[in-house]
Amino acid sequence: DPIAFYVPYHYEPHNWGIYFRIHRILDRLKHMLEIYISMIPSRYKTTLNNKFLINAFATLWNVFMAYLYWHELTHHIVEDICSIRGDRYPLLNRYEEEGLAEWHAFSTIEIRNSGPSKKYLS
């Protein structure tokens, strides 16, 4: 079950848009943060402070939400391109459009992400 999805205006003209399932997103982020913290060597875990953990969660939240947004926005862009060109929607098959959305989201995040603030890593 997806944690975010796009409802096309071609199918739902009154309910179209990007939908986020916040409880699933928070569950996924919690799991990712647990994995991230488990990878920190134990000798450093005793020196972790709340600022570090808050910054780690904030960075994870920002990157993950941006990824979800760019992924779902790509579906909207593809639908707009179809409308502008007068083509049927969907123009691409499901796997092609998902692949494009994944590529666009990861590429955009890679370009825009600056990583965690250095002041919390010392």
C-alpha positions in Angstrom: 0.0 0.0 0.0 1.5 3.3 -1.0 2.4 6.0 1.6 1.7 8.7 -1.0 -0.2 8.7 -4.3 -1.3 11.0 -7.0 -5.0 11.0 -8.1 -5.1 12.2 -11.8 -7.6 14.9 -12.7 -8.5 12.9 -15.8 -10.1 10.3 -13.5 -11.2 12.4 -10.5 -11.7 16.0 -11.6 -13.0 17.1 -8.2 -10.6 15.1 -6.0 -7.3 15.1 -7.9 -4.0 15.9 -6.2 -1.2 14.4 -4.2 -2.3 12.5 -1.1 0.1 11.7 1.8 -0.7 9.0 4.4 0.9 10.6 7.4 0.7 7.6 9.8 2.5 5.4 7.2 5.1 8.1 6.6 5.8 8.5 10.3 6.1 4.7 10.7 8.5 4.5 7.8 10.6 7.4 9.1 10.7 5.8 12.6 12.0 2.6 11.0 14.6 4.4 8.9 15.8 6.4 11.9 16.1 3.2 14.0 18.3 1.7 11.2 20.3 4.9 11.0 21.0 5.0 14.7 21.8 1.3 14.8 24.6 1.9 12.3 26.3 4.4 14.6 29.2 2.6 16.5 28.2 2.0 20.1 31.2 4.0 21.4 29.6 7.2 19.9 26.0 6.5 21.0 26.7 7.6 24.6 27.7 11.0 23.2 24.6 11.5 21.1 22.6 14.5 22.3 19.1 15.6 21.7 20.2 18.2 19.2 21.8 15.5 17.0 18.7 13.3 17.2 16.4 16.2 16.4 18.6 17.2 13.5 18.8 13.7 12.2 15.1 13.3 12.2 14.5 16.7 10.7 17.0 15.9 7.9 15.4 12.6 7.3 11.9 14.1 7.3 12.9 16.9 4.8 14.7 14.5 2.4 11.9 11.9 2.6 9.0 14.3 2.2 10.8 16.1 -0.7 11.4 12.7 -2.3 7.7 11.8 -2.0 6.6 15.2 -3.3 8.9 15.1 -6.4 7.9 11.5 -7.1 4.2 12.3 -7.0 4.6 15.7 -8.8 6.2 13.8 -11.7 2.9 11.9 -12.2 1.1 15.2 -12.3 3.6 16.6 -14.8 3.2 13.6 -17.1 -0.6 14.1 -17.0 -0.2 17.8 -17.8 2.1 16.9 -20.8 -0.6 14.5 -22.1 -3.2 17.3 -21.7 -1.1 19.9 -23.5 -0.3 17.5 -26.3 -3.8 16.2 -26.6 -2.7 12.7 -25.9 -4.6 10.1 -23.9 -3.6 9.6 -20.2 -1.7 7.6 -19.2 0.7 8.0 -22.0 3.3 5.7 -20.4 2.7 2.3 -19.0 2.6 2.0 -15.2 6.2 0.7 -14.9 7.6 3.4 -17.3 5.9 6.2 -15.4 6.9 4.8 -12.0 10.5 4.5 -13.2 10.5 8.1 -14.5 9.0 9.3 -11.2 11.7 7.5 -9.2 14.5 8.8 -11.4 13.2 12.4 -11.2 12.7 12.3 -7.4 16.1 10.8 -6.6 17.9 13.0 -9.1 16.2 16.1 -7.7 17.0 15.2 -4.1 20.6 14.4 -5.0 21.0 17.8 -6.5 19.2 19.7 -3.7 20.1 17.9 -0.5 22.8 19.6 1.5 22.9 17.0 4.3 22.9 17.5 8.0 24.2 20.7 9.6 27.8 20.3 10.7 27.2 22.1 14.0 25.2 19.0 15.3 27.8 16.5 14.2 30.5 17.6 16.7 
